[in-house]
């Protein structure tokens, strides 16, 4: 999986990562995670996870 830049604000740069989560029942769920790379120290922080919308 690769991260794609997805905007920025005064706190840092947001990145979007798409992938699949596998459940205990063997089913996959397509998800999107959003991460923030802080301007202050360059560290990454997890922001949110949500189901991927099909276009």
C-alpha positions in Angstrom: 0.0 0.0 0.0 1.1 3.5 -0.7 0.2 6.7 1.0 -1.2 9.6 -1.1 -1.0 13.2 0.0 -4.6 14.3 0.8 -4.3 18.0 1.9 -2.7 20.0 4.6 -3.4 22.6 7.2 -1.6 24.5 10.0 -0.9 21.2 11.8 0.7 19.3 9.0 0.1 17.2 5.9 -2.6 14.6 5.7 -2.1 11.2 3.9 -4.7 8.7 2.7 -4.0 4.9 2.7 -6.5 2.5 1.2 -6.5 -1.2 1.9 -8.5 -4.2 3.2 -9.1 -5.5 6.7 -9.9 -9.2 7.1 -12.5 -10.2 9.6 -12.5 -13.3 11.8 -15.2 -14.7 9.4 -12.8 -14.4 6.5 -14.6 -11.5 4.8 -12.7 -8.5 3.7 -13.7 -4.9 4.2 -12.2 -2.1 2.0 -11.1 0.7 4.3 -9.4 4.1 4.1 -7.1 5.4 6.8 -6.1 9.0 7.3 -2.8 10.0 8.8 -1.3 13.3 9.7 2.4 14.2 9.6 2.9 17.0 12.1 4.8 20.1 10.9 6.1 20.5 14.5 8.3 17.3 14.6 7.6 15.2 11.5 5.9 12.4 13.4 2.9 10.6 11.9 -0.3 10.3 13.9 -3.4 8.2 13.1 -6.5 10.3 12.5 -9.3 8.0 11.4 -10.4 4.8 9.6 -13.6 4.6 7.6 -15.1 2.2 5.0 -14.1 2.8 1.4 -16.9 4.2 -0.7 -17.2 2.6 -4.1 -17.4 5.1 -6.9 
